[in-house]
Amino acid sequence: MKSEYQNEIIDKVRRLRQEKRYSQAEIAALLGISEGQMGNIESPRTAYKYTLEHLYKICREFRFPIDQLFLEDEDYERADDIINILIAKIVRYERK
């Protein structure tokens, strides 16, 4: 199973995908994965998640700053340490 934080990131990507009117099949093709795997990624009941490479490709496709997937408004208020905050959140996402 995915962690709550991993599901939060995946939910952000899902909402972004829907706002941009992309289907799961279109994102799966962009990422070079099967539609079934794409469905598993968006399902909170499976362990599958996006890789960082997937997230990078999606953000480039949508012209969406990748840091905004991981950071919240209050994180930017602590801008003196924003890089470390971002790295810590990416590491948190990557944990099993």
C-alpha positions as CSV (number, residue, x, y, z in Angstrom):
1,M,0.0,0.0,0.0
2,K,1.0,3.6,-0.6
3,S,1.6,6.0,2.2
4,E,-0.9,8.8,2.8
5,Y,1.7,11.3,1.5
6,Q,2.2,9.2,-1.7
7,N,-1.5,9.2,-2.2
8,E,-1.6,13.0,-1.7
9,I,0.9,13.5,-4.5
10,I,-0.9,11.1,-6.8
11,D,-4.2,12.9,-6.1
12,K,-2.5,16.2,-7.1
13,V,-1.4,14.6,-10.4
14,R,-4.8,13.1,-11.0
15,R,-6.5,16.5,-10.5
16,L,-3.9,18.1,-12.8
17,R,-4.5,15.4,-15.4
18,Q,-8.3,15.9,-15.2
19,E,-7.9,19.7,-15.4
20,K,-5.8,19.3,-18.5
21,R,-8.4,16.8,-19.9
22,Y,-6.0,13.9,-20.3
23,S,-7.2,10.4,-19.9
24,Q,-5.4,7.7,-18.0
25,A,-4.6,6.1,-21.4
26,E,-3.0,9.3,-22.7
27,I,-0.8,9.6,-19.6
28,A,0.1,5.9,-19.8
29,A,1.2,6.4,-23.4
30,L,3.2,9.4,-22.4
31,L,5.0,7.4,-19.6
32,G,5.4,4.2,-21.7
33,I,3.4,2.1,-19.2
34,S,0.2,0.1,-19.6
35,E,-3.2,1.4,-18.9
36,G,-3.6,-1.2,-16.2
37,Q,-0.4,0.0,-14.5
38,M,-1.7,3.6,-14.8
39,G,-5.0,2.5,-13.1
40,N,-3.0,0.9,-10.3
41,I,-1.0,4.0,-9.7
42,E,-4.1,6.1,-9.3
43,S,-5.7,3.5,-7.0
44,P,-5.1,4.1,-3.3
45,R,-5.4,0.4,-2.7
46,T,-2.3,-0.7,-4.6
47,A,1.4,-0.2,-3.9
48,Y,2.1,1.2,-7.4
49,K,3.2,4.9,-7.6
50,Y,4.7,7.2,-10.1
51,T,8.5,7.2,-10.3
52,L,10.3,10.5,-10.2
53,E,10.9,10.2,-13.9
54,H,7.1,9.8,-14.4
55,L,6.4,12.9,-12.4
56,Y,9.1,14.8,-14.3
57,K,7.5,13.8,-17.7
58,I,4.0,14.7,-16.5
59,C,5.1,18.1,-15.2
60,R,7.0,18.9,-18.5
61,E,3.9,17.8,-20.5
62,F,1.6,20.1,-18.5
63,R,4.2,22.8,-18.0
64,F,3.7,22.6,-14.3
65,P,6.5,23.3,-11.9
66,I,7.4,20.0,-10.2
67,D,8.2,21.7,-6.9
68,Q,4.5,22.6,-6.7
69,L,3.6,18.8,-6.5
70,F,5.6,18.5,-3.3
71,L,5.6,21.9,-1.6
72,E,2.7,23.7,0.1
73,D,2.3,27.5,0.4
74,E,3.7,27.5,3.9
75,D,6.8,25.8,2.7
76,Y,7.5,28.7,0.4
77,E,7.3,31.1,3.4
78,R,10.4,29.3,4.8
79,A,12.2,30.1,1.5
80,D,15.6,30.3,3.2
81,D,15.6,26.5,3.3
82,I,13.3,25.7,0.4
83,I,15.7,23.3,-1.4
84,N,16.2,21.2,1.7
85,I,12.4,21.1,2.3
86,L,11.9,20.0,-1.3
87,I,14.5,17.3,-1.1
88,A,13.1,16.0,2.2
89,K,9.6,15.8,0.7
90,I,10.8,14.0,-2.4
91,V,12.7,11.5,-0.2
92,R,9.5,11.1,1.8
93,Y,7.5,10.3,-1.4
94,E,10.1,7.8,-2.5
95,R,10.0,5.8,0.8
96,K,8.5,2.4,0.6
